[in-house]
Amino acid sequence: MKSDFYIQKVSKREIEPLLLTFHYLKDQSKTFKSHYNYGLYQYGNSECLGACVFTCLPVPEIAVGAFGLKRDQQEGLYELSRLCIHPDIQQKEHNITSWFVSRCIKNFRKETKVRAILSYADASLHTGIIYKACNFTYYGLTEAKKDFYFVDGTKHSRGSVKGKQGEWRERTRKHRFLMKFDKNLQILWKQENYI
């Protein structure tokens, strides 16, 4: 029963074990950005059973493409960058994830000015149905892009790759979801029918 659970703001340290164990990006979770973090707990149990992390947009170009906003106009734009529920809880508690996300967003909006929240779902792993269930609007897939990987398998991050040994690989596309609160924000992306 949902009445057995509660949500509280937490530190990065408190949600790290859950993310490093169960999130599909656990290999990258050691370096995940942390800003507004919320944890899911069950009364009588100190273990963190869910994590919802809101961060500023990772690169300003996202807000340029989505809203046409310059760097100095991007206050209040956030990304739901990590979401994870312990698998045992997901199996036992019907709709616990949408319940958790909805309440995290409500708490988040009480803490700070939130104009919009963006979230992605990696198309190679899932379709982001939870965001649709939480009333995010679907804006299709991200554009097709490629990343350069060195011979040893590490991904190139910055600078020229001219003369470097490696190969270009297709980047996984992501489903884009957006929840807008600021009525003055104009969305440049095209809304699409959810798959």
N, C-alpha and C positions, 0 to 999 in steps of 0.2 A: 504494500500500500504506500502511496506517495506521502502520506502523513508520517511515515517512518523515517523520512529523509529531510535533510535541511541543506541549505547552501550558504557558504560563507566566502568572503574574500580571503585569499591565501597568497603565500609567497611562492616564488618559483621553486624553491627547495621542497615545498610540501606536495607539489604536483609532479615533480620530476620522476619519482619511482614509478608512478602509474604510466606516464608517457613513455618512459624508457622501456617499459615492459610490454605495453599493449598498443600503443599508437603505431599506425602503419609507417610513419616516418621516424620510428624509434632510433634508427641509425643517425638521423639528423637532429634528434631531440636534445642532445647534449648542448647544442648551440642555439636552441630555440629562443626567440625574443620573448620577453616577458614584460607585460605592462599592467593590464587589469586582468587578474587571474581569479577564477572562482572554482571552488571545490565542492563536490557532492559528498555528503556524509550521511551515515545512518545513525540514528540515536543509539547510544550504547556501544558504538564502534568508532575508534579514532582513525581508522584507515581511510585514506582518500579514495573514493570509489568513482569519481568523475572529475574531469577537468575541462574548463572552458576558458580560453585565453583570447583576449582582445588586444590587438596592437595597432600602432599607427600603420598606414599603408607602407609596404616595404620599399617602394620606389615612387617618387612623385609623378612619374609618367603615367601611372595607373589612373590617377585623378585627372590628368590632362585628357587621356583617352576616354574615360568614363563620363566626365562632367565638363571638360574644357576649362578646368581651373588651374591657374598658375600656382607656383610653389607657395606663395604667401597667402593663398586663399583656401588652403587645404585643412584648416583646423576643424576638428569634429568628424573627420573621416577615418574609419577604422576597418580593420580586417579581423574577422573571427579566424584566427590563425591556427588554433589547435582545439580539437574537440575529441574527447575520449571518455568512454564509460567502461568500467570493468566488465568483461564479458559475462561473468556470472550474474551480475545485476541486470544486464541487458536481457538475459534469458528469463529471469524471474519476474521482472517488472515491465509489464506492457506499457509502451509509450514513455518510458522513463527519460529517453534522450530528448524528445521534443519538450517534455515537461521541464527538464533541466535547462535546456537552451532558452526557452521562453522566459524563465525566471531569472536567468543570468542576464539576459538583455534588459529586463525590467530593472534589475539592481544596477546594472552598468549605466543606464540612462539617468538614474537618480544621482549617481556619483559625478557625472561629467556631461558636458554638452556633446550629444551624439547626433550628427547630421545624417549619417548613413553608415551601414555596416555591409562590407563585402565579404563573401566567402567563396572558396573554391572546392571543387570535388575532383580529384584525380580520375580522369575518364578511364584509365587502365585498371582502376581498382573498385570504383563505385560511381553511382550516378548522383549522389547528393540528395537522395529522397528526404533526408531529415530536414534539409533547408526548405524544401517545398512544403513539408509538413508544418514548418514554423512560419509560413507565410512570406518567405523570401520570394522575390521575383526572379525568374530564370532569364538569363541573357546569353544563352548559347555557349559555344566552346571558345576558348582562347585561340588566337591565331596559331597556325602551324609554324614552328620554329625549330632550329637545329642548334645543338651545342657541340663544341669541339672537345674531344677526349684524347689525352695523350696516350702513348703506347702502353704505359703502365696502368691505364684505366681511370686515372684521375681526370676530373672535369676541369677544363680551362676556365678561369674566372675573369681575367682582365688582360687587356693588351693585345697586341698583334700575335697571330699564330703563323705568320709567314715563316717558312723554313722549319717549322716544328714538325715532329713526327707524331702522327695520330690520325684521327678520322672524325668526320662530322656525323652525328647521330640525331635522329628525329627526337625532339623533346615531346614528352607526354603532354597531350592537350588536357585542359581542365574545364569543367563545367563552371560557369560563372553565375553566382547568385548575389542579389543585392536587396537590402532592406533600407528604404529611404524614409527618413523622418522629417527632414527639412523640405517643406513644400516648394521652396524657391530653387532647389537644386534641379537643374535640367540634365536628364540622362541622355547621353549621346549614343550609347549602345542600343542595339535593336533588341527589343523584347522578343523572345521566341517561345514556341510551345514546348513545354517540358516533355522530354522523351518518354 
